[in-house]
């Protein structure tokens, strides 16, 4: 189910730079445009990541 995908996409940290932001999701480092667990990383912001999967888009904040 979709809820499982969102739960597994745990954002541990973000390294934000205007030219090449990256995020640590689970144990992987990802960049905008990459896929993880079937979801595309659409945009990495300073404190959140926007994802898209199955025609739906959502934003998740860094888990503290």
N, C-alpha and C positions, 0 to 999 in steps of 0.2 A: 504493500500500500504506500501511497504518497507520504503519509505521516512518518513511516519508517525511514524513507529517504531523507527527509528533513532532519530527523533525529540523528542519523548517522553522519550528517554534514556538520560536524562540530568545528567551529572556527576557533582555533587556539590562539592565534595572533595574526597581526597584519603588519607588514613593513610597507609603509606608504611613501611612495615617491611619485611625483607627477609623471615621470617618463616610464616607469616600470614598477607599478605596485605589485606586491605579492602577498599571499596569505597562506598560513599553515592550517590545513584542514585535515583533521585526524593526524596522520603521520606524514602527509604529503605537502610539499610546497607547490602552490599553483599560481598561475597568472591569468589575466583576463583572456577569455577565448578558449581556455582549456576545459576539458570535461573531467568530472569526478563523480563516481557512482551514478552515472547516467544523467547528471545535471551539468549544464554549461555555466561557467563562471562568466557572467555578463559584465559586471563592474565591481571593482574593489575600491571601496571608500575608506576614509580614515578609521572608521570604527564599525564598518559593516561590509557584507558582501552580498551582491545581487546575483541570484541564480535563475536559470530557466530550464524547465524540463516538461515534456509532454504538453507543450503549449501554455504552460503556466509560469508566471514569474513571481518571485518573492525575494525578500531581503531578510538577512539574518545578522544579528549583532555578534560581536566577539563574546564568547562565553567567558565570564569572569569567575 
